Amino acid sequence: MSHLAATAPSTPLHSATAVPHDHTPQGGLAALTLAAIGVVYGDIGTSPLYTMKEVFAPHTGVALNSAGLIGAVSAIFWALMLVVTLKYVLLILRAHNHGEGGGLALTALAAQAVGNRPALRRGLLLLGVFGATLFYGDSIITPAVSVLGAVEGLQLLAPSLQSWVVPISVVVLVALFAVQRFGTAMVGRAFGPIIVLWFLTLAVTGVSHIVEEPAILAALNPLEAVRFLHTQGSHVLLALGAIVLALTGAEALYADMGHFGRRPIQLAWMGLVMPALALNYLGQGALLMRSPEAIDNPFFRMFPEAALLPAVVLAALAAIIASQAVISGAYSMTRQAIQLGFLPRMRVLHTSATASGQIYVPMVNLLLLVGVVAAVVGFGSSSALASAYGIAVTVTMLITTVLTFFVVRHAWKMNPVVAWGATLFFVAIDLALVAGCAVKFFDGGWFPLAMGCALFLLMSTWAKGRQLVLASIREDGLDLPEFLEQLSTTQMNRADRTAVYAVADPHTVPQALLHNLKHNQVLHDRNIILTVRFANTPTVPPERRAEVQSLAPGFWRITLHFGFMETPDVPEALAGCEAQGLRVPLFETSYFLSRESVVATPGSGMAAWRERLFSVMSHNAGSVVAYFRLPDNAVVELGTRVQI
């Protein structure tokens, strides 16, 4: 593996946002709000397809009568109010990392807030990384359950189509993943209007049934939710495990904040999404109060027969959009994890010349496709997949609550009584939801947890392995100042060019430099010791991109800083060093990289099997040349063995 000294610093380059403030990307508020509706709310917007059916599934024990319906709808409504509106929309959206949201951005923010307590900082980093791994489980289950739930509407048109639900779903999903390489810009422009139509449809169909059975409006009383949960007795966790399906997608509000800003996301939720969801759940409850037999598919039973086919088509489009949102999120999460030092480099393709966030990661796309198809074929129905759906989401919600506490208490300096009180309130809700999903562990809940644990193992192994590699390089490397002092007394042939030597430790002599001197007996006129660091912030201001330090005649040390949401373009960053008095000509510069061959050895580093796993990951890491946008014809790679 060729290595360009890309490291996540132990301390942030810039301090995190100490106090909350709004961050809205460029663009009109109305346009951003429309786009937010299309991208952010696709997942939670498709929850009505299957939530009510699962709440009254036989295994939950919830009675399909007026009291049960009013109580269940009340529990869903107040779950949306407390978890989504109060927790995410009003509180957590304020905890942004220089405008960016999401699990890893929040993790970096929390870790910075407790930077003076190393043990706690490491613990929060590990907790946040585990939460990030569960997002990948969501990225597999969301497309599977959403598309299956939509296509299952065909069974109402013609029961004979039941055997075609899984094959049609697989075809739709394969086509969805196949077009990812072309980027989301074109389809993205259509997201907003389609999802707006979807939410308007939810609202209109809901109102039409509420008018016929207004008694369902009693569900707006929070006491009905309390009474409902109390009367479930020993089955309360099963009921909670189904109700949580109405909340899936809440994390997307936070994860996509960097794309749209806090205000557009809040306006979209308050102005359209929340009212439409509430009206539709109330409408489904009203329908079931009049026609309990509609429980086989209460969402599609709300439509008259003539409107059923358009409803299925619209639901399928909404499901595809919901899937697109989490797939794109998986790409962004992968890039963040790579640049924060938790995953090896992968090939990242940019699908837009103007929007840096629109990327495509072929390896992630392939793995997600395999996982989604396996989930569809293996589980076979949206009801079966619903058992696997909640547990990853609820554990992620719990982790988000814990991390947010350290931000509001230590970064915002909020009153400890308020900080602890709010945290314990939301932790109690999250734990109840986690427990409700945990009872479905053997019915499919193990699936996302197993994926999360496997990914956590890979990510923690990579991070620990990189630490061991850097420690080995420092231990075996030569001290740079002493080397330069000895070199100044030695006559050496000089090449009239610039050499850039990439190092993991800027205080040791690059192995590539030693190999160059040994084999070629030549030294360049200008030699740059280069280190690339990724900050715990999404972006780094251009004026702080490069640190230039003169070491000796003909030698400079340059440290380049990038945010974890930025694309590292090393030649462009080096060209900017001219403002600091060092000219790095593009066509007169050679890049010397050390291709590390990691050798696992007995010792106190990691278990032998983890060291071998890290060695395999290192060997298969993506090209450093492409990742850092180095010119292919100006790179020289020299091999070196590193023992860990």
Salt bridges, closest charged atoms under 4 A:
ASP22 OD1 - ARG262 NE 3.79
GLU152 OE1 - LYS53 NZ 3.75
GLU212 OE1 - ARG290 NH2 3.16
GLU224 OE1 - ARG227 NH1 3.06
ASP296 OD2 - ARG301 NH2 2.81
ASP430 OD2 - LYS87 NZ 2.96
ASP505 OD2 - ARG474 NE 3.32
GLU547 OE2 - HIS561 NE2 2.91
GLU566 OE2 - ARG545 NH2 3.04
GLU596 OE1 - ARG466 NH1 3.30
GLU637 OE2 - ARG595 NH2 3.29
